[in-house]
Amino acid sequence: MAGRRRAIARLLTMCLVVGGAGAWTPAVRGALPADQTTISHDDLRTGWDQDEPGLAPDQVSSSDFGLQFSTTVDGQVYAQPLVVGRTLVAATENNKVYGIDAATGAIGWTKDLGAPWPASAISCGDLVPNIGVTATPVYDPASDAVYLTSKVNDGPDVQHPNWYVHALDPVTGAERAGWPVKVAGAPVNDPGRAFNPYTAGQRPGLLLMGGSVYASFASHCDRGPYVGYVMGVSTTTRRTTLWATEDSSANGMAGIWMSGGGLVSDGPGRILFTTGNGVSPAPGPGSQPPGQLAESVVRLGVNSDGTMSAQDFFSPANASQLDLNDTDLGSGGPVALPGPVFGTSRHPRLLVQIGKDGRLFLLDRDDLGGRSQGPGGTDKVLGAFGPYEGVWGHPAVYGGQGGYVYTIGSGGPLRAFAYGLSGSGLPVLTNTGSSAQRFGYTSGSPVVTSTGTNPGSALVWAVASDGANGANGQLRAYDAVPVNGALRLRWSAPIGVASKFAVPATDGGRIYVGTRDGHVLAFGRPANTALTGEPVDVGEVAVGAAGSVTATVRATRDVTITGVSTPAGGPFTATSAGLPRTLRAGETHTARVTFSPTAPGPDTSALTFATDLGDSALGLTGYGTRPGLLASPGALDFGTVPTSTSKTLGVTFTNTGTADETISAVSVPGAPFGAEDPPAVGTVVRPRQSVTVQVAYAPTTAGEHTGTLSVSGANGTASVAVTGTAVTGSAELTVTPTSTSFGEVKVGQSVTRTFDISNTGNIPLTITKAKPPAAPFHVTNPISEGQVLGPEDVVHQAVTFSPTSIGAVTAAYELTSDDGRGPRNESLTGTGVAGTGVTVPSPGAGGWRLNGAAGISGNDLQLTQASAYQRGSAVWPVPVLTDGLKASFTTVIGGGSGADGLTFALLDPAATTPTALGVGGGGLGYAGLPGVAVAFDTYRNTGDPSANFVGVATGGSGSALTYAATTSSVPNLRAGTHTVAVSVTGKTVTVSVDGTQRLQTTVASLPPAALLAFTGGTGGLTDIHAVRGAAITSPSYALPPPGPNGWTYNGSAALSGASLVLNPAQAYVKGSAVQATAVPSARLRARFTATLSGGTGADGLALMLLDAARTTPTALGFGGGGLGYSGLPGVAVALDTYRNPGEPSSNFVGVATSGSASTLRYAATSTAAPALRTGSHVVDVNVTAAGRLLVLVDGVQVIDVAVPLPKNVLVGFGGATGSLTDRHVITGVRVGY
């Protein structure tokens, strides 16, 4: 795509921000240039976008580089966005796909792919609450379609969902004719075992190759039975074919998930991927793949008829141990290294692979290596380096400056591996640089941007999170080439709640990322630049000398330059005469840049121009020369290594002089160290070229070990100290107790229990699998995969049981480590019993959803630290009724420079989810969220009454909140602790601070049911914002109203804003909407507003109380007089406007207990109802303690009848028309007790 729309190439830009998102501009049909049409940029999955001058270090260092838009979408965004022309395509776990203007963030189109599948159906807490589109789509320019997969809850029950492949028009979002295609059938290599959509999960990014789209499958939380699949579907004939990783001779498994990495193709008919746990292949050559291919890198060939077969494989010699420890190779995805930078004449096509055990394998794509085919049954690989931290993701690649590979390990840094050659010319990778910052579990895979291979133009981008819940998500950018062993953090910004293993997309000077809290963000620089200029390369300068060059910038509009600078203490300095100076359009200004290196090797920096429009920067590069060899890293520390195992680390020796260096001597360390393939004496190393030595540490006895590796030349010796500590012993993951019973818990109440996860061995272990349970069990701070537990380390894992239905519930907290002892799962049991009232546990007790910067410290909920530009929230995931709510808590604000504040929020569950996180700064982590918040504000933003006030906010945008009432008559909120009490009566909110009532106001927009939340935010000034001792009660928990929380929309039913439209005014249509959460029928109270109008008068709608044991959220009954309910198990309250045979009139209310076709059987009916087709009507349905069902319309009771109700029900609505029609609409839904 070089040359397209890149007038900003290599430009320094200094520009004004134009506020506000622009309108949607659809792309022109027939010309859709696109840079990001697949995951990680290309089919090799390098992540390397070589045409991004707008994302060069100087651009990113400018003061106006930052957030350009944040577009709210319905659901979590796990799939990497694509860029197709001017359209940013984003898909969510709620099965929504969006076409977004890539420049403005405006939504142009939305496509609903069907009801998402509830994760609770398989008791998997790995990705909750819904599963829809998880894999990254792919765009095909030949058919001009975006292809993606979705899991749809459209079967007869939740055990029978379906997977579909969709083809969408990128301009309109319309489905292409003949699509979607259902995934079905059996694999060609195992025809007796059909595809199982119930257990199948589709995580890896899609591949477009040879006119077909390929997708691969694993499972959800290893729930079986399952097997890994690769599916191909032709974009023209829509013919599908399947291949399985394990044939009928094995028991399945070997899933392909790769933490979202994409299927790799390095040429026609070639597909590469990596598998996880299962039956591993027997030792044998790679060219003869067996029928069991777990823990393997596999290359498939596509046959002439489109079917697939295995052609080659690699599986580590210890594959069985990997399977036992759940250190599956398939947590990582393979990446093919691009030539000619990577590769040799003997091995031109290289591939890297790293998984949970942290070993980085370098393979030959044409001869992967089989299993145990090396000397003595070892691995036949080009190289195995490490182990380092385990990786859940895939590497990125940069082909400039000798070539680098980048990895991110769980709990580890970003690592840069320099490509080089061993003494005999074999390709090797050496860890020559690391970031100072660490990346928690669920952090994403890196990508690279550059301007070709121009020195100093490359950055490595990655999404970081604190742990499993995605808290404190950040987008980070690092200089791609290490300096003195360090990868410099160039820029970072908060993004909210990070999705698991997120991969950013880059295009046209912007970087895009989706989040777990339902946003698609774009970062970049505004387009209206004020200064332009070229990056500056000083070139080679001898250490101890100085070299100077001139940097020039040109103005595109009037701008005043007030100064120039470089970072203090660095080797670059700058001077400029005649400042301040005002430039007119077209005029230039120069600065003199001097590079005075103090150490050999490459260096980078930035030249900053201070102007009246803000700071802007030019990239600076230089290379310090000194005769001789430079070792990187300067020391090798193997850390602690158990005896009978080994670890391999590398050292690169680079000629930093300007003339050839001939190696005259090589000295390697003695046992238990060993040097692999050192360079021979007489080897000539040219300037800036290098040789690499791999050192293995394989101790057999415990103790401290030291040694020295040195390489000598005519200009001296480069020596590296080698150290390691060997220990004898074993690790042991212990879970105490092995089962946790919560006993009987009243519906509406919550109980928290804790079990211990410990290492009772004497050497460290790593948690390789940690899958928390799904609702009604809730985990606030789950232990992370990749977590290292030292000897005697203990993690106290809290689990909260919050039943919403009556009956027994069982689940498991799944845990495995690398101790060799297999799974150590915690069994969880509890029973929901009838109860009244709700007592919400405090955030410190567990069960709350933590988002952004929020965390638990002891029993305190800390929403932010005293750090700039943070935002955090904690949300109780079960809605409660607001009328009668009482809350008390203590605020603790301070420790920083004084901003911005926190809130207690009552969020509308019809429009947001437990991942809710608003705007930081003056938005207090609440702005942009639906609902009402009690704010405790300590910074005076525009429109605020003071810098210390309490207010009741009804909304907000950016840093500005809209208040129903405020008061500054409050104690100093930043001094000490303050006791807060909040109560709600009807729509009136009363707030007391330190025992004195401060506010009382009526808020018409207060939702009848709410998700309880605490939020906080900082801006340029900071504070720790904490809440402790929260005690919250409500008369009842509530079902979330129709919206994003657990509702399934069937038939013609759809949301339109805040309205549930069951059907349009069209003949013979029917629709239903059903909430997935089962609730007790006893004492249930429901209120809604019904509107039946707009047509010729038929048939009606119904509130349905369906038997949760006999139906699913996809339930949809007969149409016409069946009202979308007939044929379903349970009871319905019908509002009927057409007189079918046996009915009392054409305007009546009835309680139906069953139905067949268009005939309902009623326990009671009433014609004493207002004209249902005139206006809107408020309907109340109450179940009494005696089991009677009362129906009121507009406040007047019309029915009182005893009916047998199921113990637990799914609440829903149905509506239908026949030959006559009406539009049937539901609003204002409140369901509680």
SEKETOR-796272 format. One record per residue (C-alpha): residue in one letter; z, x, y. Coordinates in steps of 0.25 Angstrom, whole numbers, plus 5000, padded with zeros to 4 digits. Example, Ala and Ser with C-alpha at 12.3 -4.5 7.8 and 13.67 -1.06 7.14 Angstrom:
! residues 2
A503150494982;S502950554996;
! end
This chain:
! residues 1233
M500050005000;A499950125009;G499450105023;R499749955023;R500449895035;R501250035037;A500950065051;I502350105052;A502150225043;R503050345045;L503450285059;L504750295065;T505050155071;M505950105082;C505949965084;L506549835089;V507049735079;V506349595080;G507449495076;G507249375067;A506449355055;G505049315057;A504249205051;W503549215037;T502149265037;P501449235025;A500549355019;V499049335020;R498449305007;G497549405001;A498149535007;L499549555002;P499949705003;A501249724996;D502149844994;Q503249794985;T502649714974;T503549754963;I504949814961;S505149954965;H503849964972;D502850004961;D502649984946;L503250124943;R504550064950;T504750184959;G505250104971;W504450204979;D503750134991;Q502850254997;D502350175009;E503650145017;P503650225030;G504350115037;L505550145027;A505550295030;P506950355033;D506650365048;Q506250215048;V507550175040;S508450265049;S507950185062;S509050095068;D508149975067;F507949985052;G508749875045;L508749735040;Q507449655044;F507749525037;S508649465027;T508049345020;T508949245012;V508449194999;D508949104988;G509549194978;Q509849334974;V508649434975;Y508649534964;A507149554963;Q506549654973;P505749584984;L504249604984;V503349624996;V501949554995;G501249575008;R502149515019;T502949435009;L504249485003;V504449414990;A505949394985;A506449324973;T507849274970;E508749244958;N508749094962;N507249094959;K506749094973;V505649184978;Y505349204992;G504149255001;I504849325013;D504049385025;A504249535022;A504449565037;T505249445042;G506049395030;A505549255032;I505349175020;G503949125018;W504049055004;T505049024993;K504749004979;D505748934969;L505548984955;G506448884948;A507948874945;P508649004943;W509349034930;P510949034931;A511549164926;S512749084921;A511749034910;I511949164903;S513249204909;C512749324916;G513449374928;D512449484931;L511549404940;V512149274945;P512049154948;N510549134946;I509349214939;G507949194945;V507049304949;T507749434946;A506549534944;T505649584955;P504349514956;V502949584956;Y501749554965;D500349554960;P499249574970;A498149534961;S498749394958;D499449394972;A500749344966;V502149384965;Y502649384950;L504149364947;T505049304936;S506149204937;K507149144927;V507148994929;N508248894924;D507148784920;G507448774906;P508248654899;D509548734901;V509948874906;Q509748934893;H508248914894;P507748964907;N506449024909;W505849154915;Y504549134923;V503549234929;H503049184943;A501849214951;L502049184966;D501149184978;P501749294987;V501249225000;T501749074996;G502649094984;A501848994976;E501849014961;R500449054956;A499648954948;G500048964933;W501449034936;P502549044933;V502449094919;K503649074909;V504149194902;A504049154887;G503649194873;A503949314865;P503749464866;V502549524859;N503449624851;D504449514847;P503749384846;G504949314839;R505849324851;A505449234863;F505749264877;N507149214880;P507249174895;Y508749134894;T509249284892;A508049354899;G508249414912;Q507149474921;R507649584930;P506549694930;G505449694941;L504149634937;L502849724934;L501449694937;M500449764929;G499049734924;G499049594929;S500349554922;V501749544927;Y502849604918;A504349564918;S505449614909;F506649544904;A508149574900;S509349484900;H510449434908;C511749514906;D511249554892;R511349404887;G510549394874;P509749374867;Y508749444875;V507749554875;G506949634885;Y505549584888;V504349624896;M503449504900;G502049514905;V501349404912;S499849404916;T499649374931;T498349304927;T498449234913;R499949224914;R500049264900;T501449324896;T501849434886;L503249484882;W503749614876;A505149634871;T505949764872;E506649734858;D505849664847;S506349584835;S506949704828;A508049704839;N509049604844;G508449604858;M508949654872;A508349784878;G508149704891;I507349754903;W508149744916;M508049874923;S508949824934;G507749764940;G506849874939;G505349844937;L504449864924;V503749994927;S502250014925;D501550144927;G500150104923;P499349994916;G499949934904;R501250014905;I502649954907;L503950024907;F505349974908;T506750004902;T507649914893;G509149894892;N510149874880;G509649834866;V509149894854;S508650034857;P507450104851;A507650194839;P507350344842;G505850364842;P504650404851;G504350324863;S502950294859;Q503450214847;P504350104854;P505150024844;G505449874845;Q506849904852;L506749964865;A508149944872;E508650054881;S507250104883;V506150134893;V504950064888;R503450074891;L502649954887;G501149944886;V500349824889;N499349794878;S497949734881;D498349594878;G499549604888;T500649624877;M501649734879;S502149844869;A503049964870;Q502350094871;D503450194874;F504950204876;F506150284880;S507550254875;P508750354877;A509250414865;N510650354868;A510050214870;S510950144860;Q512150204868;L511550144881;D511450014874;L512850014869;N513350054883;D512449964891;T511950084898;D510550024897;L509350114901;G508749984906;S509649964918;G508650054924;G507150034926;P506150144924;V505350204935;A504050274934;L503850404942;P502550414950;G501650524949;P501250624953;V502550664960;F503350634947;G502750684933;T502150804927;S500850834920;R501650814907;H502450694911;P501650624922;R502250484921;L503750484923;L504850374922;V506250374926;Q507350284919;I508850274922;G509850164917;K511250134916;D511650274909;G511150344921;R510150444914;L508850464922;F507750474912;L506350534916;L505350484906;D503850504903;R503150364905;D502150404894;D503150464884;L504450394887;G505250464876;G505650364865;R507050374860;S507750504856;Q506450584855;G507050704862;P507550824856;G508750794847;G508550644849;T508750654864;D507850584874;K506450624876;V506350614891;L505850704902;G507250694908;A508650624908;F509550654920;G510950614922;P511650524919;Y511850474933;E512350334936;G511850214929;V510650144935;W510349994936;G508950004942;H507850104943;P507450224951;A506550244963;V505550354965;Y505050434977;G503850524975;G504050614987;Q504650744989;G504550784974;G504950654969;Y506350574967;V506850474958;Y508050384963;T509150314956;I510350224959;G511450224949;S512550124948;G513750174957;G512950304960;P512050354971;L510550354974;R510050474966;A508850554969;F508150624958;A507150734962;Y505950744953;G505650884948;L505250974936;S506051044926;G505851194922;S504751154912;G504051054921;L504750924916;P505050814926;V506450804930;L507350724940;T508550784947;N509650704955;T509450784968;G510150684978;S511050564978;S511550464989;A512950464994;Q513050314992;R513250244979;F512550124973;G513450014966;Y512949944953;T511849844956;S511249934967;G509749934967;S508550024963;P508050124974;V506650114981;V505950224989;T505150215002;S504350325008;T503050365016;G502350415004;T503050555000;N503250595015;P504550675015;G505650605022;S505050465021;A505750415008;L506950325007;V507650274994;W508150124996;A509150054987;V510049934987;A511549974985;S512649884981;D514149904978;G514149844964;A513749724955;N513949614965;G512949684975;A514049694986;N513749774998;G512249784996;Q511449895004;L510049945005;R510050095006;A509050195010;Y509150345006;D508250465010;A507450484997;V507550644996;P508950694995;V509450805004;N510550894999;G510750804987;A510950674995;L510150554997;R510350515012;L510650365015;R509750335026;W510050185028;S510750065022;A510949925025;P511849805018;I511049705011;G512149605006;V512249584991;A511349674983;S510549624972;K510749694958;F509849814957;A509049774970;V507749854973;P507249844987;A505749824991;T505049905002;D503849875010;G503249895024;G504449965030;R505449865024;I506449865012;Y506849735006;V507949694997;G508549564991;T509949544989;R510949464980;D511349374991;G510049314993;H509349405004;V508049485005;L508249595016;A507249675023;F507549805030;G506549885039;R506249915053;P505649815063;A504149835065;N504149845080;T504349995081;A504650075094;L504450215089;T503550285079;G503550415073;E503350505061;P504450565052;V504650715055;D504550825044;V505050955049;G504551025036;E505151145030;V506151225038;A506951345032;V508451325030;G509151385043;A507951365051;A507451255060;G506151175061;S505651075072;V504650965073;T504350855083;A504550715080;T503750615088;V503950465090;R503050365097;A503450235104;T502850105102;R503550035113;D504550075124;V505750145118;T506750245124;I507150365116;T508550405119;G508850515109;V508450585096;S509350635085;T509550675070;P510750665061;A511850765066;G512150885057;G510750875050;P509650975050;F508750895059;T508950895074;A508150835085;T507950845100;S507050765110;A506850785125;G506750685136;L507650585130;P507850465133;R506350435134;T505650305135;L504350295127;R503250195130;A502350145119;G501550265113;E502350375119;T503050475110;H504250555110;T504650685102;A505850745096;R506050885091;V506650885076;T507251015071;F507551035056;S508651145053;P508951135038;T510151195032;A509851175018;P508551175010;G507851055006;P507250925012;D508050855023;T507850725030;S508450665043;A508050565055;L507650585069;T508250475077;F507750425090;A508750345098;T508050245107;D508350115115;L507850035103;G508750105093;D508650225084;S507450265076;A507250385067;L506150485062;G506250545048;L506550695048;T506250785036;G506350935033;Y506451035022;G507351155023;T506851275016;R507551395009;P507051484999;G507551464985;L507951354976;L508851234980;A509651154969;S509751004970;P510850954967;G511651074970;A512651054959;L512650974946;D513950894943;F513850824930;G515150754932;T515850704920;V515050694907;P515650654893;T515450754882;S514350734872;T513450674884;S512550744894;K512150734908;T510850794915;L510750834930;G509650904937;V509551014947;T508251034956;F507951174961;T507051164973;N506351274980;T506751254995;G505951375000;T504551385005;A504051484994;D503951474979;E505251504971;T505251564958;I506351544948;S506951674943;A508251624935;V508851494930;S510251484925;V510751354918;P512151314916;G512751334902;A513251224892;P513651114893;F512551114903;G511151134900;A509851154909;E508651074905;D507251144907;P507651244918;P506451314926;A505951434920;V506151574927;G504851594935;T504651454939;V504051444953;V504651334962;R503751304974;P504351264988;R505051124987;Q504851114972;S505951114962;V506351134948;T507351054941;V508451084930;Q509150984922;V510551014918;A511250944906;Y512750934904;A513150904890;P514550934888;T515250934874;T516650964878;A517450914890;G517751004902;E517151054915;H515851124914;T515051204925;G513851284926;T512751334935;L511251304936;S510451404944;V508951434947;S508551564954;G507351604962;A506951714972;N507751654983;G509151634975;T509751544965;A510051394966;S511351364958;V511951234954;A513351214949;V513351124936;T514651054933;G515150944923;T516350884917;A516350844902;V517350744896;T517650704882;G517950554879;S517450414881;A517350294890;E517850154886;L517550024893;T518749934891;V518849794896;T520249734896;P520449624892;T519149594884;S519249454888;T519749374900;S520049224899;F520249144912;G520849024905;E520648884911;V520248884926;K520048764934;V518748734939;G518748774954;Q519748884951;S519549034948;V520349134940;T520149284940;R520449374929;T520249534928;F519949624916;D519849774916;I518649854914;S519050004911;N518750134905;T519750174895;G519050304891;N519150434897;I517650454903;P516950364913;L516150244908;T515050164916;I514950014916;T513549984911;K513649834910;A514449744918;K514049594918;P515049494925;P515049354920;A514349234927;A515049114934;P516049054932;F516549194930;H516449274943;V516549424946;T516749474960;N516749624957;P516049654944;I516149794938;S514749864940;E513849914930;G513850064932;Q515250074936;V515950194930;L517350184925;G518150314924;P519250334913;E520350224915;D519550154926;V519750004926;V519049894933;H519749764935;Q518649664934;A518949524939;V518249394935;T518449254941;F518249134933;S517949014942;P517548894933;T516648784938;S516648694926;I517548654915;G517548734901;A517548874895;V516748984900;T516549124894;A515849244899;A515849394898;Y515949514908;E515049614901;L515449764902;T514849884895;S514950034898;D514450164893;D515650194885;G514850164872;R515650044868;G514749934872;P515049804879;R516449774884;N516349634889;E517449544895;S517549404889;L517849294900;T518249154897;G518749044905;T518848884905;G518648794917;V519548674918;A519548554928;G520248584941;T520348544955;G520248634968;V519748774969;T520448904972;V519549014975;P520049154971;S520149254982;P518949354982;G519949464977;A520149384965;G518749384961;G517549294959;W516949304973;R515549354975;L515549474984;N514349504992;G513949615001;A515049715006;A516149625000;G517149684990;I518549664984;S519649764988;G520949734980;N521049584984;D520349594997;L518949544999;Q518249645008;L517049585014;T516649715021;Q517049855023;A517249925037;S515749965036;A514649925045;Y513649805042;Q514349755029;R514449605025;G515149555013;S515449415007;A516249364995;V515849224990;W516649134980;P515449084971;V515948944968;P515748844980;V516948764984;L517148634993;T517448665007;D518248545011;G519648575008;L519448725006;K520548815010;A520548965011;S521449075015;F521249225016;T521649345024;T520649425032;V520749575034;I519749635044;G519749775049;G519649915046;G518349935054;S517749925068;G517849775069;A516749685064;D516349585060;G517149495052;L517249405039;T517149255035;F517649155026;A516349075023;L516048935016;L514648955012;D513648845008;P513348854993;A512148774995;A511548895003;T512149024998;T512749094986;P513949174982;T513049304986;A513149255001;L513249365011;G512849345026;V512549435037;G513549545041;G514049585055;G514349465063;G513849385052;L515149415044;G514349415031;Y514249265033;A513049245043;G511849185036;L512649115026;P512748955025;G514148895027;V515348915036;A516249035038;V517549065044;A517349195052;F518349305055;D517549385066;T517949525072;Y516749555080;R516149485092;N514649465089;T513749385099;G514349235100;D515649275094;P516849225102;S517649365100;A517849485091;N518949415083;F518749275080;V518749175068;G517549075067;V516948965058;A515549005057;T514448905052;G513349005050;G512749135056;S511549225058;G511549375058;S512849415066;A513049285072;L513849175066;T513849025071;Y515248975073;A515848835072;A517148885078;T517749015082;T519149065087;S519549195093;S521049155092;V521249235080;P522049365077;N521349495077;L520549485064;R520449635062;A521949655063;G522749635050;T522549525040;H522349375044;T522549255035;V521449145036;A521549005031;V520248915031;S520248775027;V519148665027;T519348515028;G517948445027;K517148525037;T518248575045;V518648725044;T520048775048;V520348925050;S521748985051;V522049135054;D523449185051;G523949045050;T523448995063;Q522248895063;R521148955071;L519948865069;Q519548725064;T518148675065;T517248575058;V516048635052;A514948535049;S514148645041;L515248675031;P514748665017;P515548565008;A515548674997;A515548825000;L515548964994;L516749034999;A516449165005;F517049285013;T516049365021;G516149485031;G515249575039;T515249705047;G514249755057;G514249885065;L515749865066;T516549845054;D517849795047;I518349775033;H518349625031;A519249575020;V519849455015;R521049445006;G521949334999;A520849225000;A521349094994;I520348974994;T520448834989;S519548714989;P519648574983;S518448604974;Y517348704970;A515948654973;L514648664967;P513648734976;P512648634982;P511148644979;G510748784984;P510748924978;N511948914969;G511648874955;W510748744957;T509548724949;Y508348644955;N507548574945;G506248494946;S505948454960;A507348494966;A507348594977;L508248634988;S507748615002;G508648685012;A510048615009;S509448495002;L509148474987;V507848404986;L507848344972;N506448294973;P505348274984;A504748134986;Q503748154975;A503448064963;Y504048104950;V504848224953;K506248254949;G507248364953;S508648414950;A509648514955;V510748564946;Q511948654949;A512148754938;T513648764939;A514348664929;V515548594935;P516548494930;S516248344932;A517748304934;R518048274949;L516648324954;R516348274967;A514948284973;R514348244986;F512848254991;T511848195000;A510648124994;T509348085001;L508348004994;S507147975003;G505748015007;G504947944996;T504647804990;G506047794984;A506347854970;D507047884962;G508347954966;L509348074964;A510648104956;L511848194956;M511948244942;L513148284935;L512548354922;D513248394910;A513348544911;A513448564896;R512048494894;T511148534905;T510748644915;P510448654929;T508948634926;A509248494922;L508248394927;G508148254922;F507048144922;G506448104935;G506147964941;G507347874939;G507947984931;L508248054944;G508148194938;Y509448164930;S509048074918;G509048144905;L510148244910;P511548244904;G512648204914;V512948104925;A512148074938;V512348004951;A511047944954;L510547894968;D509347804963;T508247744973;Y507347684962;R507647564953;N507247604939;P507447504927;G508947484925;E509347534939;P510147444949;S509247464961;S508347564968;N509547614976;F510747644968;V511747754964;G512147774949;V512947864940;A511947894928;T512447954915;S511147984909;G509647944909;S508347944902;A507047964909;S507047874922;T508247794917;L509647834921;R510947774914;Y511947744924;A513547724923;A513547664936;T512647624948;S512747574962;T511847504972;A512847504982;A512247634988;P511547655002;A510047655002;L509847794995;R508447825001;T508947805015;G509547925022;S510548025014;H511747985006;V513048065003;V513348044988;D514748074982;V514948084967;N516448104963;V517048124949;T518448074949;A519548124941;A519448004932;G518048034928;R517347934937;L516147954945;L516147904960;V514847894968;L514847874983;V513647864992;D513847885007;G515347875005;V515347744997;Q515747744983;V514647674974;I514947714960;D516247744952;V516047764937;A516647834925;V515547924919;P515648034908;L515448164915;P515148294909;K516348394910;N515448494917;V514248454925;L513048514932;V512848454946;G511448424950;F510548324957;G509248254952;G508148174959;A506848114955;T505748024959;G504747944951;S503447874957;L504347844969;T504947954977;D506048014986;R506548144990;H507948164984;V508748264992;I510248304990;T511048375001;G512548405004;V512948424990;R514448454987;V514948454973;G516448484971;Y517748424966;
! end
